[in-house]
């Protein structure tokens, strides 16, 4: 069995499954003018299963969500090839993974009225991503472990289900009843708004009430939002770029990858503007620390592919994990070989600067400036939340974490 790998509707490679009952697959380029990943450079030889899996595995959901979707398609969760065949029409980045005969199916949108949108969001616990195999229409994939809907939004704000490979434009993340992590939508909305107001590049977000619950609406940065249908923009996360499967998204003590140093090496080699990107990566690390986000792992760092090379993608999936006492406080990526945020000092931040090719003394000044700006903006944004009616107690917890960490830093 063979699946085509398409970029802008043009086949650039193929996935091959050697045996019908095998769960392994290999990848080969059929068009050799551009690489789909920094870890899969253009070559004539076929990439082995071990070489192919890190990139393609990262396109699929993880954990319980993956198991649930696999069960709905009557697949086992370890059957990555089968899941790619079912879900590969709309992935993160610019690629589509699909049988050749299905590429001719005209894409479309099933526009939803308010009641239908409410029903889709309310049904996410049973149908993650809104995938309903029995309908035979919606086929999309998005990595991660959170239940979310992946939809198209038009200029009037109407949402619809993308059909037959129509590029989705927005990701909807609702608070779900009974979740152990309450107010997660407001948590992420506040953190993402705070990143933007503090001068960092971050994905655009909105907060809406859908199905009688707060719902974070994220504008996809891997789509050209100025056009409809929105052209896909290619991107890959740090795990994919380094050739690591999602199992290795958290750095382990004593390991060089994934790490900020590993990111810097990729930027120096492939970015047309490595200096600004390295500084942006360092500022992002500071911001994650200040807002108590210990889950800034290698799959939450991405690179956008451009005609001249790769550039650091905007921040996304930023949450104050410190607001949930049962979550680990250890950093996903170490700073100066330290994972405990309480143990970070000037020496560790200086090590981060060196890892990212920055001048430590100059970075220390910019770090202090960013800390003071984040503290000020957090207080202002909380006031705005109260005035606009979207304040929840979780915001007070985020502000408290931020103030404590800023005070310990300046």
C-alpha positions, 0 to 999 in steps of 0.5 A, spaced: 500 500 500 502 506 498 500 513 500 502 520 497 505 525 500 503 532 497 505 539 498 501 544 495 497 539 491 503 536 488 506 529 490 513 530 493 514 523 496 510 517 498 509 512 504 510 505 503 507 499 507 512 493 506 507 488 508 499 488 508 499 486 516 506 490 517 505 497 521 512 499 519 512 504 513 518 507 509 518 514 505 521 516 499 522 523 495 518 523 488 520 530 487 526 533 489 526 540 489 525 541 497 525 537 503 519 536 508 523 536 514 530 538 516 531 531 519 529 528 512 534 531 507 532 530 499 536 524 497 534 518 492 535 513 497 528 511 501 528 513 508 528 507 513 522 506 518 526 508 523 528 514 519 521 516 517 517 515 523 519 521 527 516 526 522 510 522 520 508 520 527 508 527 530 503 529 525 498 524 529 494 525 536 497 522 542 495 518 548 488 517 550 486 521 544 489 517 539 487 510 542 480 513 542 480 515 534 484 509 532 478 505 536 473 509 532 476 507 525 477 500 527 485 500 528 490 499 533 493 505 536 500 503 534 498 503 527 500 509 525 500 508 517 493 506 518 491 513 522 495 517 517 491 514 511 485 516 515 487 522 517 492 525 513 488 530 509 489 536 513 495 536 518 499 541 521 504 544 516 503 544 508 502 536 507 497 532 505 497 524 506 492 521 502 491 515 496 492 518 489 485 517 487 482 521 493 486 527 491 481 529 486 475 529 491 473 537 491 474 540 498 468 543 501 466 546 508 460 543 512 458 550 515 455 549 522 449 553 525 450 555 532 446 549 534 450 544 530 457 548 533 454 547 540 453 540 539 460 538 535 463 542 541 459 538 547 460 531 543 468 532 543 469 527 549 466 522 545 469 524 538 475 528 539 477 533 533 470 532 531 472 526 527 466 521 526 468 515 521 460 514 520 459 520 516 465 519 511 467 526 510 471 529 516 478 527 515 484 531 519 489 530 524 492 534 529 498 532 534 497 533 541 493 530 547 487 535 548 480 534 545 479 540 540 475 541 534 479 543 528 474 548 523 474 553 518 472 560 520 469 565 514 470 573 515 463 573 518 466 568 524 461 562 522 465 556 523 464 550 518 467 543 518 473 542 513 471 536 508 476 532 503 482 536 504 479 543 505 485 547 509 482 548 516 483 555 519 482 555 527 483 550 532 477 550 538 479 548 545 473 548 550 473 547 557 470 540 558 465 538 564 469 534 569 476 536 567 481 535 572 484 542 569 479 547 570 479 553 566 484 551 561 481 555 556 481 562 560 488 560 562 491 559 555 487 565 553 490 569 558 497 567 557 497 567 550 494 575 550 500 576 555 505 574 551 502 578 545 502 584 550 509 583 552 512 584 545 512 576 543 510 573 537 504 569 539 498 565 535 492 570 535 487 567 540 480 569 541 475 567 547 468 565 546 462 561 549 460 555 545 456 550 548 455 554 554 462 553 556 468 558 555 472 556 548 479 558 546 479 559 539 486 559 536 488 562 529 492 557 525 499 560 524 501 555 519 495 557 514 495 564 510 489 567 513 489 573 508 486 568 503 480 563 503 481 557 502 487 559 506 493 556 503 497 551 507 504 554 510 509 548 512 512 547 519 515 542 523 516 542 531 523 541 534 522 533 535 521 533 527 526 537 525 531 533 530 529 526 528 526 525 535 519 521 536 514 524 540 516 520 546 522 524 546 519 531 547 521 532 554 529 533 555 532 528 560 538 530 564 544 529 561 541 529 554 543 534 549 537 533 545 531 536 545 534 542 548 535 550 547 542 548 544 539 543 539 534 549 537 540 554 536 544 549 532 538 548 527 537 556 527 544 557 525 544 552 520 537 553 516 535 560 518 536 566 514 535 570 520 538 566 526 540 572 530 533 574 531 530 567 532 535 565 537 533 571 541 526 570 540 527 563 543 531 565 549 525 570 550 520 565 550 524 561 555 524 567 560 516 568 558 514 560 560 518 561 566 515 567 568 508 565 567 509 558 570 509 554 564 513 547 565 510 544 559 514 548 553 517 541 550 520 540 544 513 539 540 511 546 543 516 549 539 516 549 531 519 552 525 516 555 519 519 553 512 520 559 508 523 560 501 529 562 504 530 557 510 526 556 516 524 561 522 522 560 529 514 560 529 510 564 534 508 561 541 503 557 542 500 552 547 502 556 553 499 555 559 500 556 566 501 549 569 503 551 576 496 553 577 495 546 577 498 543 583 498 535 581 502 537 575 510 537 575 513 543 576 520 541 572 521 544 566 520 541 559 527 543 557 532 545 561 535 552 562 543 551 564 542 544 565 537 545 571 530 543 571 527 546 577 525 553 576 526 555 583 533 553 582 534 558 576 539 564 577 543 569 573 548 563 572 543 559 569 540 564 565 547 566 562 548 559 560 541 559 556 544 565 553 551 562 551 547 555 549 543 560 544 549 564 542 547 570 545 552 575 549 550 573 557 550 580 559 546 584 554 541 578 555 541 579 562 538 586 561 533 584 556 531 578 561 530 583 566 526 588 562 522 583 559 520 580 566 518 587 569 514 588 562 510 581 563 509 583 571 506 590 568 502 587 563 499 581 567 496 586 572 493 590 566 490 584 562 487 582 569 484 588 570 481 588 562 478 581 564 474 584 570 472 589 565 470 585 559 467 579 564 471 574 562 475 574 569 476 567 572 479 565 579 485 562 575 487 569 572 489 571 579 493 564 580 497 566 574 498 573 576 500 571 583 505 566 580 508 571 575 509 576 580 513 571 585 517 569 579 518 576 577 520 578 584 525 573 584 528 575 578 529 582 578 
